């Protein structure tokens, strides 16, 4: 298990190793993802989060926020992108199962993404794919891996889906990116401090 240390990071992407898909050396990974944007494009920040599990390895949980305007669909894609970036840093190929309560993300990765890429990111109605920038990035990050997607009903008791949902909602209003281990108490205390109004956070300093 991770040691539970909490580290704030700037969110800038790290350059990972290029990997080639090789079933003989492939590792397994399960990723629960979620995105949140309460105003959904009407001037509010959005939040993304994922819970990454690999056999015999510490659970990795990360979350962050994106400036307005954004949408719930974009946050769902951002969560997957951020998880794939972490896997890229490990320099290995993975047999990945992405579990999400977003039919947009699940259907897009499973059924639409490869068709869009072949057609130059143009839909059947001859329009540019919505959220093209994120789909292109996701497609490129996915290339070394074998990816399957599963849909899970939201708020139906799946603990990792609930965890990702909690983190995405909490960070939707927090202008920070957080990387942390599975010990929730340290993370929860940090989030409460970050999301506390400035007037309250300085009362103890007077």
N, C-alpha and C positions, 0 to 999 in steps of 0.2 A: 504494500500500500504506500501511497505517497505520504510525505511527512506532514502535509497540511500547511506548509509555509505559504504565505500569500505574497505575491509579487505583482506590482503594477508594471506593465510594460507599455511601450508607446504604440504598439500595433503595427509597426513597420514590418513588411514581409522579410523573412530571411531567405537567402538563396539556398535552395536545397540541391541534393545530388540528382542528376538525371538517372532514371531507372528504366530498365527494360523488362517487360512482362515475361516472367519465367515461372511456369507452374511448379517446377521442382523446388524453387526457393521461396515460394509465395507464403506469406504469413496471413493470419486471420485478424480481422478487425470488425467490431460492431460499433456503429455510431448512431446515437440518438440525437436528433437535431430539432431545433425549434426557432421560430422567429416571431417577433412581436412588434406591432405598430398600432397603438390604440386608435389614433386618428386616421390611419391608413391614407397617407398622402396629403393630409390637410394641415401641414405645418408642424408636425410633432416628430421627435426623434424616434428611431426604431432600435430594437435590441435583437441580438442573435445569441445563440448558445448551443453548445454540444457537449455530449458525454461520450468519450472515446474509451473503448475497452479492447484490450488485447490479451490473449491468454498468457498468464504468468507475469503480466506487467502491471504497474500502477495505473489506476483509472486517471484519465486526463479530462478535466473539465475546464472549459474556457467560455467566456462570454464577453460581449462588448456592445457598444452603441454606435449608431451611424447618424450623422446630422440630417435634419429635415431639409427638404421633403423626401420621404421615402414611403414604402408600402410594406404590408405584411408579406407579400410574395417575394419582394426583394430581400427581406430579412430571412425568409426561409432558405433562399439560395445562398445568402451570405454565410449562414451557419454551416452549410455543407462545404462551401469553399474554404472556410477557416479550418475545418476539420481535415480536409485534404491537404492543406498547407502543412499541418503538423505531421501528417504521414510522410509528406515529401522530405521533411527534415530528417527522417529516420533512414532514408536512402534505400528502402526496400519496396518490393511490390507486395500488394495485399489483395486478398479475397475479402472484399468489403461488403458488409450489409448495412445499408442506411435505413434507419427506421424513423419515420416522420408522420405527423398527423396532417401534413399538407398534401392534398391530392395534386396540387399544382406542381410541387417539387417531385413527388413520387412518379407521376405520369410523365413529367418532363424528362427526368433522368432515364426512366425505363422505356418510354415509347417515342418521345419527340426529339430529344437532343441530337441523336445521330442523324436523323432525317433532316433536321434543320441545317446541320453542319454540311451535309452533302449538297444542299440546295443554296449554300451561301447565306444561311440565316434569313431566308425568306420563307414566309408561310405559304400555304396552299392558296390563300387569297391575294398573293403577290405583295404582301406588306412585310415590313421588317419585323422580326420576332421581338415581342415585348421583352424588355430587360436583356437585350442582346449582349451588353457588356458583361453581365454576370454569367450568362449562359456560355459565352465564349471562354471565359476564365475557368469555369467549372469543367467544361469539356476538355480543355488542355490539361488541367490538373488530374483528370480522371484517366487519361490515356494509359499510364503504366499498369493500371489496376483492373481487376475484374470486379464489377460493381453490380449488386442487386439492391432493389429498393422494396421496402415493405411499408404498408400503411397501417397505422395504429390509431384507434379512436382516441381523441383528446379527452383528458380528464376521466379516463376509464380505469385507472388504477395501475397502469404500467409505471413502475417507480422511476425508471430512467427518463421516460417521456415527461413525467411530472416534474422531475428535477430540471430538465432542459427548459420546460415551460416556465418554471419559477425563475430561473436565471435570466431568461430572455425578457420576461416582464419586468424584473427588477432593474436590469441594466438599460431598458428602453429609455428611462429618464435620467440616466447617469452618464456623464460625458467622460467615461473612462473605459479602459479595457482591463479585464481582470483575468489572471491566470492563477489557478489554485488547486490544491489537492482535495481529497474527499472529506476532510474534516470541516463540517459546515459551520461550526461555531465561530471560527476565526474569520471566515469569509463573511458571514452574516454581520458580524460586528463591524467589519470594514465597510461593507455596503451601507450600513446605517449611518456611519460617519460621513461617507462620501455624499450621501443623498440628503444629509441634514442641511437646512437653510444656513447660510453663512452667519446670520445674526445669532443663531443658536450655538453654532460650532465654536464661536469665539467667546461665549459667555464665561467659560471657565478660565479664560486667560486674563480677565480683568482684575 
